[in-house]
Amino acid sequence: MKDDFPILSGDISWQEKAACLGYYHKTGEDLFFPPDNPGGPKQGIGIKGEAVRIRKARQVCLSCPVRLRCLEFAIVNGCSGFWGGTTDGERKKIVREQAAREQGSEEAA
């Protein structure tokens, strides 16, 4: 099974503790993946407006006991959608800022 998804790496048992686990099935709202994402469900009540969808997803993530682990997983594996309380764009910014800090540290040394 792991060979079917070679990009995914690491232990994912933390997902069993995620606040979002089963959220779609409980509410019918697909907060964590935009409608055009091929990995996300296409049915359900839906959320009108990207800002509202992101705000609601962030509310779920703020109380999540594994939010930082989720964020790390998404960054390492290049996941799309809403992970660890962040959007794709926010994670890209985190990666750029981290790379800049690391480059600055190397130049200072």
C-alpha positions in Angstrom: 0.0 0.0 0.0 2.8 2.4 0.8 4.1 2.0 -2.8 0.7 3.4 -4.0 1.5 6.7 -2.3 5.2 7.2 -2.5 5.1 10.9 -1.5 3.6 10.1 1.9 6.3 9.5 4.5 6.3 8.9 8.2 3.9 7.7 10.8 0.3 8.9 10.3 -1.2 7.4 13.4 -1.5 10.9 14.8 -4.4 11.5 12.4 -6.6 9.3 14.7 -6.4 12.2 17.3 -7.2 15.0 14.7 -10.1 17.3 15.4 -11.1 17.1 11.7 -11.3 13.3 11.7 -14.8 12.5 10.4 -15.8 16.1 10.1 -17.1 15.8 6.6 -19.2 12.8 7.4 -20.6 14.5 10.5 -21.5 17.8 8.9 -21.4 17.4 5.1 -19.1 20.5 5.0 -15.9 20.0 3.1 -13.8 22.6 4.8 -10.4 21.2 4.3 -10.2 20.8 0.5 -11.4 23.3 -2.1 -14.0 22.1 -4.6 -11.5 21.8 -7.4 -9.1 19.6 -5.4 -9.1 16.1 -6.9 -8.5 14.5 -3.5 -11.5 16.2 -1.8 -15.1 15.1 -1.7 -17.4 16.7 -4.2 -20.7 16.3 -2.3 -22.2 17.7 0.8 -23.6 21.0 2.0 -20.5 23.0 1.0 -19.3 26.4 2.1 -19.9 29.4 0.0 -16.9 31.6 -0.2 -13.2 30.7 0.2 -12.7 33.1 3.2 -15.6 31.5 5.1 -14.4 28.0 4.4 -10.9 28.8 5.6 -12.2 30.6 8.7 -14.3 27.6 9.7 -11.4 25.1 9.0 -9.1 27.2 11.1 -11.6 27.1 14.0 -11.5 23.3 13.9 -7.7 23.3 13.7 -7.2 25.7 16.6 -8.5 23.1 19.1 -6.7 20.2 17.5 -4.2 18.3 19.7 -2.1 17.3 16.7 -2.1 20.6 14.7 1.6 21.0 14.7 2.2 17.4 13.7 -0.3 17.9 10.9 1.4 21.0 9.7 4.8 19.3 9.7 3.3 16.3 7.7 1.8 18.6 5.1 5.0 20.5 4.6 7.2 17.4 4.4 4.8 15.7 2.0 3.7 18.7 -0.1 0.0 18.2 0.8 -2.7 20.4 -0.7 -5.7 21.6 1.1 -6.0 22.9 4.7 -3.6 21.2 7.0 -2.3 22.2 10.5 -4.4 25.3 10.5 -2.8 26.6 7.2 -3.6 27.0 3.6 -1.3 26.0 0.7 -0.1 29.6 0.4 0.6 29.9 4.1 2.7 26.7 4.1 4.7 27.9 1.1 5.4 31.1 3.0 6.6 29.1 6.0 8.9 27.1 3.9 10.3 30.2 2.1 10.9 31.9 5.5 12.6 28.9 7.0 14.8 28.6 3.9 15.8 32.3 4.2 16.6 31.9 7.9 18.7 28.9 7.2 20.5 30.7 4.4 21.1 33.7 6.7 22.5 31.4 9.4 24.9 29.8 6.9 26.1 33.2 5.6 26.7 34.4 9.1 28.8 31.4 10.0 
